[in-house]
Amino acid sequence: MKIHGLVPAGLPLLILLLDFCLVLCGGRDFYAILGLPRSATTHQIKKAYRRLAKELHPDKNTEDPEAVQKFQDLSAAYEALSDTEKRETYDRCGEDCLKKEGGFGSMDPFQSFFGDFGFGFGGQERNKEVLRGADIVMDLFVTLEELYSGNFVELTRNKPVSKPSSGTRKCNCRQEMVTRQLGPGRFQMTQQSVCDECPNIKFVNEEKILEVEIEPGMVDGQEHRFVAEGEPHIDGDPGDLRIRIKTMPHTKFERKGDDLYTNITISLQDALTGFSLNIPHLDGHAVHVSRDKITWPGARIRKKGEGMPNYDDNNLHGVLYITFDVEFPKKELSSEEKEGIKKILEQSSISKVYNGFRMSS
Ligand SMILES: *[C@@H]1O[C@H](CO)[C@@H](O)[C@H](O)[C@H]1NC(C)=O
């Protein structure tokens, strides 16, 4: 389809044609597979892919005879739409056209772009014989906000990449038995190291952008594995790069599992007469807190569903525990004020002898 000659008036027609293209041009509807509109952003595509990949992985759907096909469709959809160039081609003329232009379908559906998502899929057992470079483990410090809402983080990796170089080098060295005839009926067997000659290579640093998705509900120590992005090995495969999630301390919230804890200081007046307030949550939404009853220092309330999202099911949330501290007034009270307060509270002085701290509960 030639676009150059089109006048603006032809544009609606072109759009119409594009819409029909999927039907006319053949191939799968990758947007439908991902459940997204054609206007979806790259991040939406990645998010949808991530969610569906977890859901549809054949290891988790052993009952479904179409599980492998569904997963492959999903991977193809992701491959086509996550890459700007491929997406453009696909939008223009569909899957068949994408295949014709080459370079499509090269992705191993079981080896995702984002590493293995930390779900430890089976079927990736490595041949122990193959030499491998070391894994690199890197901590990625993330905020609680990012773990609550999710985020995409770009990492620039300076990676040594092997390039052909002049000359040869010894490679694939192994021990072999060599038999030498010393005379009639006499042989000597010796072990010696035998190597092949390989073209020489050198390592050149190349910059590479890696994208890590911080998924809602991830926990400390969870890893993203970037296959083959670790240390290279001259005679074998590179190791993996493992990005490990580390939560930075937060000033307002503490996390335990999927639950969150926060403290609120209220005035003595509010503690006695009740209050209504909003506290901003990690994504900025307001959590409404109100009480009519008296609130004592150390009192704790539970807000269901206001904790962290659960990693496996982002629709489930933990509990938010709010603990109250009461700030007493510092001003001096006159004798009349004191009498007034006594009259209101009608609380006899505690006359018990000291019996240790009374735990508020
Ligand atoms: C809340 O207060 C307790 C007691 O002082 C403290 O141990 C805890 O770290 C505080 N939590 C937050 C989130 O600041």
The ligand as a Tripos MOL2 file, in Angstrom:
@<TRIPOS>MOLECULE
LIG
   14    14     1     0     0
SMALL
NO_CHARGES

@<TRIPOS>ATOM
      1 C1          4.6410    3.5960   64.0540 C.3       1 LIG1
      2 O1          5.0500    3.7790   65.3970 O.3       1 LIG1
      3 C2          5.7360    2.6820   65.9670 C.3       1 LIG1
      4 C3          5.9690    2.9900   67.4260 C.3       1 LIG1
      5 O2          6.6330    4.2100   67.5810 O.3       1 LIG1
      6 C4          7.0320    2.4740   65.2090 C.3       1 LIG1
      7 O3          7.7260    1.3570   65.7170 O.3       1 LIG1
      8 C5          6.7000    2.2280   63.7480 C.3       1 LIG1
      9 O4          7.8910    2.1140   63.0200 O.3       1 LIG1
     10 C6          5.8590    3.3850   63.2060 C.3       1 LIG1
     11 N1          5.4550    3.0450   61.8510 N.am      1 LIG1
     12 C7          5.6800    3.8440   60.8330 C.2       1 LIG1
     13 C8          5.1860    3.3750   59.5270 C.3       1 LIG1
     14 O5          6.2460    4.9060   60.9380 O.2       1 LIG1
@<TRIPOS>BOND
     1     1     2 1
     2     1    10 1
     3     2     3 1
     4     3     4 1
     5     3     6 1
     6     4     5 1
     7     6     7 1
     8     6     8 1
     9     8     9 1
    10     8    10 1
    11    10    11 1
    12    11    12 1
    13    12    13 1
    14    12    14 2
@<TRIPOS>SUBSTRUCTURE
     1 LIG1         1 GROUP 0 **** ****
